[in-house]
Amino acid sequence: MCERLVDPQKHSFDAGVTREGKWLWSARGVWLGMIAFAVSLVGTELLRLESWRVLAVLLLVGAGVLAVLAWGDSQWSPVFPANRATVSVTWLVTVGRRRSSLALLAGAVCLSALSHVAFLATPRATFGMAGWLWVVAIAVIIAAAVLQNRAASSDTSRAAGLPTWSWLEVVILASITALALALRVWDLKDVPFNIYPDEVMTGLVAERAYLSGPGPAPSLFSTLWSDIDLPALWFAIVAGMFKLGGVGLAAVRLPAALFGAATVLPFYGLVRSVRGRAAAIAGASVMAFSAANVHYSRMALNNITTPFFWTICFFFIVRGLRTRRPADWTIAGLAAGVSEHFYYGTRLLPFILAGFVIYLFVAHWSEARRYITQMGWLVLGYLVGFGPLLTYFVTHAGSYYGRGASLMTWNRIPTNWEDLQQIWNTLWPIMSENLLGISTRSSQDIMYYAPLLLVAEAALLVLGVALLVWRWRHPAAFLLLLSGLGVLLVGGTLVLYPNSSPPMLAHWTPAFPFVYAAIGLPVGAWVSSARRSLPGRWKWMTPALVALGLMTLAYTNIHFYFYKYYANPESLRNERYKAAQTLYGVQTIQSRYMASLGPGYEVISAGRSPYPYDADITRYLVSGQQYLTIGDPQELFTFQAVNEKGLAFLFFPGNEQYLDVVRERYPGGKAGEVRNPRGQHVFYSYLVKPQTP
């Protein structure tokens, strides 16, 4: 009988290999996640080359699969309460508290109804009784919801596994918020250099409505700006800024800047409540310094207000699922209702919330049926927040969805195979251009002249979207997906201006929370994997690498936007838009040059300019400056300055021959040339200094 000999060294080696293999697989979130990011980065770069785009798409899909393999089993904070019995017991409230809450709720509903009646009675009152009833109704419904909260509060954050707040985290969040605010309010007058006409038009509408109009100020529960029909509250806010800081470009841009900066706070809370500190820090940081977000926050348009209200709404919905507190659901509804007073992109939100409620009942029936009362608070909060403006839209048929409906690229449900083919042939080219607009194509909305994200940010976005799709059964993941993809489908694809080209990033602003949350998710997953898998002496490298990466992205975004960004009309594909931006660019350069001279100069355009002068743009940059056009060369010999002011002559292309005439009439002046930020010639100038007494 032969004995079987066992080599102890070979056995030890096999055991070691097994242990190493298990450790490598358990640490796949670190190394496989880095591979996924590298593959996504290569795929995103290859999108720039049209002949390589099929391979690029395959790489991006592969990167998403690798991200799911690396982080698919990572833990997300639970949304529903873990102990149903405990929750049902703690929800018992005293009879007196319940009666008080119901009485206040009934009072809030009555007050809200009376605000509609008051508005119908005096529809032209600026604020009036309808406004006061609206404000009081909001306060009363919040008080009613607070009384319905738990009799004995509990630490839902700890029960849900949420990290506790530390002083370091508070300092980091404060720093991110300060950075967001600084990047949005610093030098608002001069950055962005290009002045989009709608910015000045916003100021003019606000002035005429609430400062210098011939009649009484219009109701806050109405719309202004003919054919645009934006709710009046935004213009009242702009007019308030004019009263505080005077009429000017910086003042008209300031409200949007403040809304854009403030969005960082609820966004941080939303992502933190779902995926922890690291994801929240990464996503909020990118939101704070992202060039596109900074740009739309520095324009005098209310597009950027929608992410602010949507993020508040989503934060309190996720919080409400965890706590079941009526106050959370009520505030979510109020945020959704008040958002109706701003950018009309928010009119998609009721459909998103309805879709989310349906999803809860389909995917989480056993849990969702316990939230029927809370959903009622959400609806009431929305209606109270909407206020008398809802009555205005009801009594003005077509004003709510009319603008969007008139711009639809496809406006019917396909009923046969030909319709399906037609809808594909119509929408897919738009959708493909939109996808390229994330990192490759420049925006075509004549407001922003660059892609939405940097290449590295877009690579992270791909991984984050893959994780959201993989975790679709998590309510927060589904809510983010529904909001983001809904906006890209409706605002980015179905609604498009005539003769325009996609991507129109101005229509994407409601999807910004989805975009930056998706960017933060893979960072948070990678940090969590490293914390679990790496030895103690290596764990310090994880936050250091994340901090280095965020600082690199911050520098790249800030340097690009504040030093390299330019509204280049050559980046536009539509010839009409290109011609319009060329005109806007010349008007901006002329007005900014005139403003640089100050009110001590009178400006004369020698000869007929091919570009019409916009006096309103100049007025928003400098006050008290006179401008006139002299087409007859003989008049240049007899022209006299007013009040001993200096003279600034402008010579646009085709009028250079008048320069010698002016130099002969006013010797001793200084000739110059005005160029655009790219160094291209715009016009010549000749300055005659003011006469000293």
C-alpha positions in Angstrom: 0.0 0.0 0.0 1.5 3.3 -1.1 1.1 6.4 1.0 0.2 9.6 -0.8 2.8 12.2 -0.1 1.7 15.8 0.4 4.1 18.6 -0.3 3.6 21.1 2.6 5.2 23.9 0.6 2.8 23.4 -2.3 -0.1 23.3 0.1 0.9 26.5 1.7 1.4 28.1 -1.7 -2.1 27.1 -2.9 -3.6 28.4 0.3 -1.7 31.7 -0.1 -2.9 32.0 -3.7 -6.5 31.3 -2.6 -6.2 34.0 0.1 -4.7 36.5 -2.4 -7.5 35.7 -4.9 -10.2 36.3 -2.3 -8.6 39.5 -1.2 -8.2 40.8 -4.8 -11.9 40.0 -5.5 -13.0 41.7 -2.2 -10.9 44.7 -3.2 -12.2 44.9 -6.8 -13.9 48.1 -5.9 -10.5 49.7 -5.8 -8.6 48.3 -8.8 -11.5 47.3 -11.0 -13.1 50.7 -10.4 -9.9 52.4 -11.5 -9.9 50.3 -14.7 -13.6 51.2 -15.3 -12.7 54.9 -15.0 -9.8 54.5 -17.4 -11.9 52.7 -20.0 -14.6 55.3 -19.7 -12.0 58.1 -20.0 -10.7 56.5 -23.3 -14.2 56.0 -24.6 -15.1 59.6 -23.9 -12.0 60.9 -25.6 -12.7 58.8 -28.7 -16.2 60.4 -29.1 -14.4 63.3 -30.5 -13.4 61.2 -33.6 -16.4 60.4 -35.7 -14.9 57.4 -37.3 -14.2 55.9 -33.8 -17.5 56.5 -32.2 -18.8 53.0 -32.5 -15.8 51.7 -30.6 -16.2 54.6 -28.1 -19.8 53.7 -27.4 -18.7 50.0 -26.8 -16.0 51.2 -24.5 -18.4 53.3 -22.5 -20.9 50.5 -22.2 -18.1 48.2 -21.1 -17.0 50.8 -18.5 -20.5 50.9 -17.1 -20.5 47.1 -16.8 -17.1 47.2 -15.0 -18.5 49.8 -12.7 -21.4 47.6 -11.8 -19.0 44.6 -11.2 -16.8 46.8 -9.0 -19.4 48.6 -7.0 -22.7 46.9 -7.7 -22.9 45.3 -4.2 -21.9 48.5 -2.3 -24.3 49.5 0.4 -26.7 52.4 -0.1 -28.4 54.0 2.9 -31.8 52.4 3.3 -34.8 54.7 2.5 -37.6 52.8 4.2 -37.6 52.4 8.0 -36.1 49.1 9.0 -38.4 48.4 11.9 -42.0 48.8 10.9 -43.4 48.0 14.3 -41.3 50.7 16.0 -42.4 53.2 13.4 -46.1 52.5 13.8 -45.8 52.8 17.6 -43.9 56.1 17.5 -46.5 57.5 15.2 -49.1 57.6 17.9 -49.8 61.1 18.8 -52.1 62.6 21.4 -55.7 63.3 20.5 -55.2 67.0 21.2 -52.2 67.2 18.9 -54.0 65.3 16.1 -57.1 67.6 16.4 -54.9 70.7 16.4 -53.1 69.4 13.3 -56.3 68.7 11.4 -57.7 72.1 12.4 -54.6 73.8 11.1 -54.6 71.7 7.9 -58.3 72.7 7.3 -57.3 76.3 8.0 -54.5 76.1 5.5 -56.7 74.7 2.8 -59.3 77.4 3.5 -56.7 80.1 3.4 -55.3 78.8 0.1 -58.8 78.6 -1.4 -59.5 82.2 -0.2 -56.3 83.4 -1.9 -57.6 82.1 -5.2 -60.9 83.9 -4.6 -59.1 87.1 -3.6 -57.0 86.9 -6.8 -60.1 86.5 -9.0 -61.7 89.5 -7.2 -58.6 91.7 -7.7 -56.5 90.1 -10.5 -54.4 93.3 -11.0 -53.3 93.8 -7.4 -49.6 93.5 -7.2 -49.6 91.4 -4.0 -52.8 92.3 -2.2 -55.0 90.1 0.0 -54.3 87.1 -2.3 -50.6 87.4 -1.6 -51.0 87.6 2.2 -53.4 84.7 2.2 -50.9 82.7 0.2 -48.0 83.3 2.6 -50.1 82.6 5.6 -51.4 79.4 4.1 -47.8 78.2 3.5 -47.0 78.9 7.2 -50.1 77.3 8.5 -49.7 74.1 6.5 -46.1 73.8 7.7 -47.3 74.2 11.3 -50.0 71.5 10.7 -47.5 69.1 9.3 -45.1 69.7 12.2 -47.9 68.8 14.7 -48.4 65.6 12.9 -44.8 64.5 13.4 -43.8 61.9 15.9 -44.7 62.5 19.5 -41.3 61.3 20.5 -38.5 62.1 18.0 -36.0 59.5 17.2 -32.6 59.5 15.5 -33.6 58.4 12.0 -30.1 59.2 10.7 -28.5 56.6 12.9 -31.2 54.1 12.3 -30.7 54.4 8.6 -26.9 54.0 8.9 -26.2 57.7 8.0 -22.8 59.0 9.1 -22.9 61.5 12.0 -21.9 65.1 11.3 -18.4 66.2 12.4 -16.8 69.6 12.6 -14.5 68.7 9.7 -17.4 67.8 7.5 -19.2 71.1 8.4 -16.0 73.0 7.5 -15.7 71.2 4.2 -19.4 71.9 3.3 -19.0 75.5 4.3 -15.8 75.8 2.1 -17.7 74.2 -0.9 -20.6 76.6 -0.4 -18.2 79.6 -0.1 -16.4 78.5 -3.3 -19.7 78.2 -5.1 -20.8 81.7 -4.0 -17.5 83.3 -4.8 -17.4 81.8 -8.3 -20.8 83.1 -9.0 -20.8 86.6 -7.6 -17.2 87.7 -8.3 -17.0 90.3 -11.1 -20.6 89.7 -12.3 -20.5 92.8 -14.5 -17.6 91.6 -16.7 -17.9 87.8 -16.5 -19.3 86.4 -18.8 -18.0 89.0 -21.2 -20.8 88.3 -23.7 -24.1 89.9 -22.9 -27.0 87.8 -24.1 -29.9 90.1 -25.1 -32.4 88.3 -22.9 -30.4 89.3 -19.9 -31.0 93.0 -20.6 -34.5 92.2 -21.6 -35.1 90.6 -18.2 -34.0 93.8 -16.5 -36.1 96.0 -18.8 -39.2 93.9 -18.1 -38.5 94.2 -14.4 -38.0 98.0 -14.6 -41.2 98.6 -16.6 -43.3 96.3 -14.5 -42.1 97.3 -11.0 -40.0 100.4 -11.1 -40.8 102.9 -13.9 -43.9 101.6 -15.7 -46.7 104.0 -16.6 -49.3 102.1 -14.7 -49.6 100.1 -11.5 -47.3 97.2 -11.0 -48.7 93.9 -12.3 -49.7 91.0 -10.0 -47.1 88.7 -8.8 -49.5 85.9 -9.7 -49.3 86.5 -13.4 -46.9 86.2 -16.3 -44.8 88.9 -18.0 -42.8 89.3 -21.2 -45.0 88.9 -24.3 -44.7 85.5 -26.1 -42.3 84.3 -23.3 -44.8 84.4 -20.4 -42.5 83.9 -17.5 -44.1 84.1 -14.0 -43.9 87.6 -12.6 -42.2 86.8 -9.3 -38.8 86.5 -10.9 -39.0 90.0 -12.3 -40.1 91.3 -8.9 -37.0 89.8 -7.4 -34.8 91.5 -10.1 -36.6 94.8 -9.5 -35.8 94.4 -5.8 -32.1 94.0 -6.6 -32.3 97.2 -8.7 -33.7 99.1 -5.7 -30.9 97.8 -3.5 -27.9 98.1 -5.9 -29.1 100.3 -8.8 -29.9 99.4 -12.3 -26.9 97.6 -13.9 -25.7 94.3 -15.3 -24.3 93.0 -12.1 -27.6 93.6 -10.3 -29.7 91.8 -12.9 -27.3 88.9 -12.8 -27.1 88.6 -9.0 -30.4 86.7 -8.2 -29.5 83.8 -10.5 -26.0 83.7 -9.0 -27.4 83.4 -5.4 -29.8 80.6 -6.5 -27.0 78.8 -8.2 -24.8 78.9 -5.2 -27.5 78.0 -2.7 -28.3 74.8 -4.6 -25.1 73.2 -3.2 -26.6 72.9 0.3 -29.7 70.8 -0.4 -27.8 68.9 -3.1 -25.1 67.9 -0.5 -27.8 66.7 1.9 -29.6 64.7 -0.8 -26.5 62.8 -1.9 -25.2 62.4 1.6 -28.4 60.8 2.7 -28.2 58.2 0.0 -24.5 57.5 -0.6 -22.5 59.1 2.2 -19.9 61.8 2.7 -17.4 61.1 0.0 -20.0 61.0 -2.8 -21.7 64.2 -1.5 -18.4 66.0 -1.2 -17.4 65.0 -4.8 -20.7 65.8 -6.3 -21.2 69.1 -4.5 -17.6 70.2 -5.3 -18.1 69.6 -9.0 -21.4 71.4 -8.9 -19.7 74.3 -7.2 -16.9 74.8 -9.8 -18.3 73.2 -13.0 -18.0 75.8 -15.8 -21.4 75.1 -17.2 -23.1 75.4 -13.8 -21.2 78.6 -13.0 -22.0 80.1 -16.4 -25.8 79.6 -16.2 -25.7 80.9 -12.6 -24.0 84.1 -13.8 -26.6 84.8 -16.5 -29.6 87.0 -15.7 -32.0 84.1 -16.5 -34.1 82.1 -14.2 -33.2 78.7 -15.7 -30.9 78.0 -12.7 -33.6 78.4 -10.2 -35.2 75.0 -11.1 -32.3 72.8 -9.8 -32.6 74.7 -6.5 -36.2 73.9 -5.9 -36.1 70.4 -7.4 -33.1 69.5 -5.2 -35.0 70.7 -2.1 -38.1 68.7 -3.2 -36.1 65.5 -3.8 -34.1 65.8 -0.5 -37.3 66.1 1.5 -39.0 63.2 -0.4 -36.1 60.9 0.4 -36.0 62.1 3.9 -39.8 61.7 4.2 -39.6 58.1 3.0 -37.1 57.4 5.8 -38.9 59.3 8.6 -42.6 59.2 7.4 -42.9 62.7 8.8 -45.6 64.8 7.2 -43.5 67.9 7.5 -40.9 66.5 5.2 -43.5 65.6 2.6 -45.2 69.0 3.0 -41.9 70.9 2.5 -41.2 68.8 -0.6 -44.6 69.7 -2.0 -44.1 73.4 -1.2 -40.8 73.5 -2.9 -42.4 71.9 -6.0 -45.3 74.4 -5.9 -43.2 77.5 -5.4 -40.9 76.4 -8.2 -43.8 77.0 -10.6 -43.2 80.7 -10.0 -39.9 80.6 -11.8 -38.5 78.8 -15.0 -41.1 77.0 -17.0 -38.9 73.9 -17.2 -40.3 73.0 -13.8 -43.6 72.2 -15.4 -42.2 68.7 -16.0 -42.0 68.2 -12.2 -45.6 67.1 -11.6 -45.2 64.3 -14.2 -41.9 63.3 -12.5 -43.5 63.1 -9.1 -46.5 61.3 -10.4 -44.2 58.8 -12.1 -42.3 58.3 -8.9 -45.4 57.6 -6.9 -46.5 55.0 -9.5 -43.0 53.5 -9.3 -43.3 53.2 -5.5 -46.6 51.4 -5.7 -45.3 49.0 -8.5 -41.9 48.3 -7.1 -42.4 48.7 -3.4 -46.1 48.0 -2.9 -45.8 46.7 0.7 -44.0 49.8 1.7 -45.8 52.4 -0.5 -49.2 51.6 0.8 -48.1 52.9 4.2 -47.3 56.4 2.7 -50.7 57.2 1.2 -51.3 59.9 3.9 -47.8 61.4 3.4 -48.4 61.6 -0.4 -51.6 63.5 0.4 -49.4 66.0 2.3 -47.1 66.2 -0.7 -50.1 67.1 -3.0 -51.5 69.7 -0.6 -48.1 71.3 -0.2 -47.7 71.5 -4.0 -51.1 73.1 -4.4 -50.6 75.6 -1.5 -47.1 76.5 -2.8 -48.5 77.0 -6.4 -51.0 79.5 -4.9 -53.0 81.9 -6.9 -50.7 81.5 -9.9 -52.5 78.2 -10.5 -55.8 80.2 -10.9 -54.0 82.5 -13.4 -53.0 79.6 -15.6 -56.4 78.0 -15.4 -58.1 81.3 -16.5 -55.5 81.9 -19.2 -55.9 78.8 -21.4 -52.7 77.7 -23.1 -50.3 79.8 -21.0 -49.0 76.9 -18.9 -48.0 74.4 -21.6 -48.5 76.5 -24.6 -44.9 77.6 -25.2 -43.6 74.1 -24.8 -46.3 72.6 -26.9 -45.5 75.0 -29.7 -41.9 73.9 -29.8 -42.4 70.1 -29.9 -40.4 68.1 -32.4 -42.9 65.3 -32.0 -46.4 65.8 -30.6 -48.4 62.6 -31.1 -48.4 59.1 -29.9 -47.2 56.6 -32.5 -50.0 54.3 -33.7 -48.4 52.2 -36.4 -45.0 51.0 -37.7 -44.6 54.1 -39.9 -45.1 56.4 -37.0 -42.4 54.4 -35.0 -40.0 54.7 -37.9 -40.7 58.4 -38.2 -40.4 59.1 -34.5 -37.0 57.3 -34.6 -35.8 59.2 -37.6 -36.9 62.5 -36.0 -35.7 62.0 -32.4 -32.6 59.9 -32.7 -30.5 62.5 -34.5 -31.4 65.0 -31.8 -30.7 62.5 -29.0 -27.4 61.6 -30.4 -26.3 65.2 -30.6 -27.5 65.7 -27.1 -25.4 62.8 -25.9 -22.4 64.3 -27.7 -23.1 67.6 -26.0 -22.1 66.1 -22.6 -18.4 66.2 -23.4 -17.8 66.7 -27.2 -20.3 69.1 -28.9 -20.5 72.7 -27.9 -23.9 73.9 -26.8 -26.0 75.5 -29.6 -28.3 77.6 -27.4 -26.3 80.9 -28.0 -26.0 81.2 -24.2 -23.1 78.8 -23.5 -20.4 77.9 -26.0 -18.8 74.7 -24.7 -19.8 71.1 -23.8 -21.6 70.4 -20.5 -18.6 68.7 -18.8 -14.9 68.1 -19.0 -13.8 64.7 -20.3 -12.9 63.4 -16.8 -16.3 64.5 -15.4 -18.1 62.9 -18.3 -16.2 59.7 -17.7 -17.4 59.7 -14.1 -20.9 60.5 -15.3 -21.0 57.3 -17.3 -20.0 55.2 -14.3 -22.5 57.0 -12.1 -25.4 56.5 -14.5 -24.6 52.8 -14.7 -24.7 52.5 -10.9 -28.1 54.4 -10.8 -29.5 52.0 -13.4 -28.2 49.0 -11.5 -29.7 50.2 -8.3 -33.0 51.3 -9.9 -35.0 49.6 -7.1 -33.6 52.1 -4.6 -36.2 55.0 -4.6 -33.5 57.7 -4.6 -31.7 56.2 -7.6 -35.0 55.9 -9.5 -36.0 59.5 -8.6 -32.7 60.8 -9.9 -32.9 58.8 -13.1 -36.5 59.7 -13.7 -35.8 63.4 -13.3 -32.5 63.5 -15.3 -33.6 61.3 -18.2 -37.0 63.0 -18.3 -35.4 66.4 -18.7 -33.0 65.2 -21.4 -35.9 63.6 -23.3 -38.4 66.4 -23.0 -36.4 69.6 -22.5 -33.4 68.4 -24.6 -35.1 66.4 -27.3 -38.9 67.0 -27.6 -38.7 70.7 -27.1 -36.5 72.6 -29.6 -36.6 76.0 -31.1 -37.4 76.3 -34.8 -34.2 76.4 -37.0 -32.0 75.5 -34.0 -29.6 72.7 -33.5 -29.1 70.5 -30.4 -27.7 70.4 -27.8 -29.5 73.2 -26.1 -27.9 73.1 -22.7 -30.1 75.9 -21.3 -33.0 73.4 -21.4 -30.9 70.9 -19.4 -30.6 72.9 -16.2 -33.3 71.0 -14.3 -31.2 67.9 -14.8 -28.1 69.4 -13.1 -28.8 67.6 -9.8 -28.9 64.3 -11.6 -25.7 65.0 -13.5 -23.6 66.0 -10.5 -25.0 63.2 -8.3 -24.1 60.7 -10.9 -20.5 62.2 -11.0 -20.2 61.8 -7.2 -21.5 58.3 -6.9 -18.4 56.4 -8.4 -16.1 58.6 -6.3 -18.0 57.7 -3.1 -18.1 54.0 -4.1 -14.4 53.9 -4.7 -13.6 55.6 -1.4 -15.9 53.2 0.5 -14.2 50.2 -1.2 -10.7 51.5 -0.4 -11.7 52.1 3.2 -12.9 48.4 3.5 -10.1 46.7 1.6 -6.8 48.6 1.9 -4.5 48.1 4.8 -4.6 50.8 7.5 -1.3 52.4 6.4 -2.6 52.9 2.9 -6.1 54.3 3.7 -4.8 57.9 3.9 -4.1 57.8 0.2 -7.7 57.5 -0.7 -8.9 61.0 0.5 -5.6 62.4 -0.7 -6.2 61.2 -4.2 -9.8 62.3 -4.2 -8.8 65.8 -3.0 -6.0 66.0 -5.6 -8.5 65.0 -8.3 -11.1 67.5 -7.2 -8.5 70.3 -7.0 -7.3 69.5 -10.5 -10.9 69.6 -11.9 -11.5 72.8 -10.0 -8.4 74.5 -11.5 -9.3 73.3 -15.0 -12.9 74.5 -14.8 -12.0 77.8 -13.2 -9.1 78.5 -15.6 -11.2 77.6 -18.6 -14.2 79.7 -17.7 -12.6 82.8 -16.3 -9.6 83.0 -18.6 -10.2 81.0 -21.8 -14.0 80.9 -22.4 -15.3 82.9 -25.3 -18.7 83.1 -27.0 -17.4 82.1 -30.3 -20.1 82.2 -33.0 -18.0 79.9 -35.2 -18.9 77.0 -32.8 -22.6 77.3 -33.9 -23.8 75.1 -36.7 -27.0 77.0 -37.5 -26.3 80.0 -39.8 -29.1 82.1 -38.4 -27.8 81.6 -34.9 -24.3 82.3 -36.0 -25.3 85.6 -37.6 -27.2 86.5 -34.4 -24.3 85.8 -32.1 -22.0 87.8 -34.4 -24.3 90.7 -34.0 -24.6 90.2 -30.2 -20.8 90.0 -30.0 -20.3 93.3 -31.7 -23.0 95.0 -29.7 -21.3 93.7 -26.5 -17.9 94.8 -27.5 -19.1 98.2 -28.5 -21.0 98.7 -25.3 -18.2 97.5 -23.1 -15.7 99.7 -24.9 -18.0 102.7 -24.4 -18.5 101.8 -20.8 -14.7 101.7 -20.3 -14.5 105.3 -21.4 -17.0 106.4 -18.7 -19.7 109.1 -18.8 -17.1 111.8 -19.5 -17.1 111.0 -23.2 -19.6 111.5 -26.0 -19.5 108.6 -28.5 -19.9 109.1 -32.2 -20.1 106.4 -34.9 -18.6 107.9 -38.0 -20.5 106.5 -41.0 -23.3 103.9 -41.1 -22.5 100.9 -39.0 -23.6 97.5 -40.3 -24.4 96.5 -36.7 -27.4 98.2 -35.0 -26.5 99.9 -31.7 -28.2 98.6 -28.5 -28.5 101.6 -26.1 -30.0 99.4 -23.4 -26.9 97.2 -23.2 -24.7 100.3 -22.8 -27.1 101.7 -20.1 -26.6 98.6 -18.0 -22.9 99.2 -18.1 -22.6 103.0 -17.8 -25.0 105.8 -17.2 -25.1 109.4 -18.6 -23.2 108.6 -21.8 -24.4 110.1 -25.1 -24.2 108.3 -28.5 -25.0 109.4 -32.0 -24.3 108.4 -35.6 -23.0 110.9 -38.1 -23.3 109.5 -41.6 -22.3 112.7 -43.6 -18.5 113.4 -43.5 -19.2 117.2 -43.7 -21.0 117.1 -40.4 -17.8 115.8 -38.8 -16.2 119.1 -39.5 -18.9 121.2 -37.7 -19.6 118.8 -34.8 -19.1 120.3 -31.4 -18.9 118.4 -28.1 -21.5 119.0 -25.4 -20.5 120.3 -22.0 -16.8 120.0 -22.8 -17.0 116.2 -22.8 -14.4 114.1 -24.5 -15.1 112.6 -27.9 -14.8 109.0 -28.9 -15.2 108.3 -32.7 -15.9 104.7 -33.8 -15.1 103.5 -37.3 -16.7 100.2 -38.2 -15.6 98.2 -41.3 -16.3 100.3 -44.4 -16.0 103.6 -42.6 -12.2 103.7 -42.1 -11.9 106.6 -44.6 -13.5 108.9 -42.1 -10.6 108.5 -39.7 -8.5 111.1 -41.6 -11.4 113.5 -41.7 -11.8 113.3 -37.9 -8.0 113.5 -37.3 -7.9 116.7 -39.4 -10.8 118.2 -37.5 -9.5 117.2 -34.1 -5.7 116.9 -34.2 -3.9 115.6 -31.1 -6.3 112.7 -30.5 -5.3 109.1 -30.0 -6.2 106.5 -32.6 -6.7 102.9 -31.5 -8.1 99.5 -32.5 -10.8 97.5 -30.7 -10.6 93.7 -30.9 -12.7 90.9 -29.6 -11.4 88.6 -26.9 -9.9 86.4 -29.6 -7.9 89.3 -31.0 -10.0 89.8 -34.1 -10.6 93.3 -35.4 -14.0 94.9 -34.7 -13.6 98.6 -35.2 -11.1 101.5 -35.0 -11.4 104.4 -32.6 -10.2 107.9 -32.2 -10.2 109.6 -28.7 -10.2 113.3 -28.1 -9.8 114.0 -24.4 -12.2 116.2 -22.5 -11.4 119.9 -22.4 -10.0 121.1 -19.1 -11.4 124.4 -17.8 
